[in-house]
Amino acid sequence: MFPKQSAIVWCLLFLGTLASVCHAHVSLKYPCIRKSPHAPCPKASEPDYDINAPIGTKDNPTFPICKHPNVRTKRTGVKAGQNLQTTYHIGANHGGGHCQWALSYDEGKSWVVIKTLIRQCLKNSSNGGTYTIPVNIPRTAPNGDAVFMWLWNNAVGNRELYSNCADITISGSNGGPLKGVVPLIANYGASSLKIDEFMTDAKDDKHQQTLDSADTGCDEGGSSHHEFAKRTKKVGVVGKYGVRYGASLRKQVKKMEITQHSKYTCTFCGRDAVKRQAVGIWKCRGCKKTMAGGAWTLSTTAAATVRSTTRRLRELIEV
């Protein structure tokens, strides 16, 4: 048997190993996140001492996005149009990776990305220290309570997704609406996009080509990185009540509606000189009245097409 002193030493070493495992990754330190164990954040009733751990892997999501629901902690006040100096507790930076920061005004039901860093995020941080990244809060971000989210897909190591959320209050907005992209959720269960390990020093010329054209060529890292780049170009619109629809969907609906243009007749004056204003909204060039929600006269076939497209639009909005 080991002497008593040796047993104590082994126990301490074992506990130290557990601590290093629990804190070997990364978490958002400021603004104060939900269930934060970091000083000087307000002490949570149940602090998460494993806050640096990922929320899931490519095979299994272990926690929800944000990791923790709203626990009604003190909100951090931020100014629209100014940089929020976000800080991170670095256990292991895993060679950097992809980061996104997003805002939600409906407790995480919908998000708009306000900043994206491809490949280089956290790369220059020091393990065991803290690291700061400025994130601009758009001038158009609506005033009021919001959720600020950070997402990170690490470059090297197990295929994981990290996420923390802070509850904030925004002031100083110019009235919006806030425009951005929908976050890309990757390495978060078998049904999500998988991003393999990648080199952070690789050039992103082809990523930019993918953004600007239909180029589908792949550089180091595979098509998943092109998908990440392409997804960061899809535009959504956020008001106080969340994302409405994306640019690609707007084009699809616009094309369908304009195709039906000749079949639209003003209900008020009977003329067919109507002009499309927005999705599902038309204005009569004769009586100048606006029609929406089925206020125009359509053939049975055209009406069914509009109903089908509207239904699909709602489905995509709710995804």
C-alpha positions, 0 to 999 in steps of 0.5 A: 500500500502507498504511504498516506503522504503518497496517496495525498500527492496522487490525489492532488495530481489526479485532481489537477489533471481533471482541472486541466481537462475541464478548463482546456478549451475556451469560453467568452469571459466578457461580456459576462455570460450565463452561469459565468464562473469568471470574476468580476462577473456577478456570481451565478447561483449555479456557476458552470465550472466547465464553461470552457467545454464545447457544446457539441461535436460532429457526432453529438450535440451535448448542450443547446446553442448558448450552452445555458438558457437565460438565467436572468443575470445582470445585463451588460449595457452596450452602445450601438455603433461602438466596439464591444471589447470581448475577452476570452479565457483561453485554455487551449486555442486549438490552432485558431479557427472560425468565429461568428458573433450574432445578436438575437432579439427573441431569446435565440429563436432567430439570429443575425451575425454581426462579425465573422472571422475565418480561420484566424480567430483566436490563433494568436492567443496564448494558452492559459491567458486571456485574449481580446477581440473587438466586435462592432455593435452595428449602428442599426442594432435596435435598442433594447434587450438582446442576446449576444452569442459567440460561436467557434469551430476550432481548427485543430483537434476534435471536431467541436463547436463552442458557444457562449451567450451574454445577455445585453441591453443595447442603446444609441441605435439609429433605428435599424433594421439590422442586416446580417447573415444567419449563423453557420452551425457546424460540427454539432451533431451528425445532421450538421455541416462537418468542418474537418481540421484545417490549416489557419495559414492557408489563403482564402482566395478561393473562398472569396471567389466562391462568394463572388461567383459560382466557383465550386473548386475546393482548396485545402480543407474541402468543400465545408470551408467553401460552404462556410464562406458562402453561408456568410454571404446570405443576407437576412433582415432583423427588426425587433422581432427577428429574421424575416427572410434571406436574399436568395429566398427574396430573389426566388419569390420575386421571380415567381411573383413577376412571372405571375404579373400579367395575371394580377388585377387590381381589386379596387379599380379593375386595372391590370397595371400593378407593380410589385413593391415587395414580397407579396405586396403590389401597388396599382399604377391606376388608383395608387392603392396597395394590395397585399395578402390576397387583395388582388384578383388571381386565376385559380392556378395563380392563387394556388401558386402564391399560396404555395410560395407563401407557405414555403416562405414561412417554412424557411423563415421558421427553420 
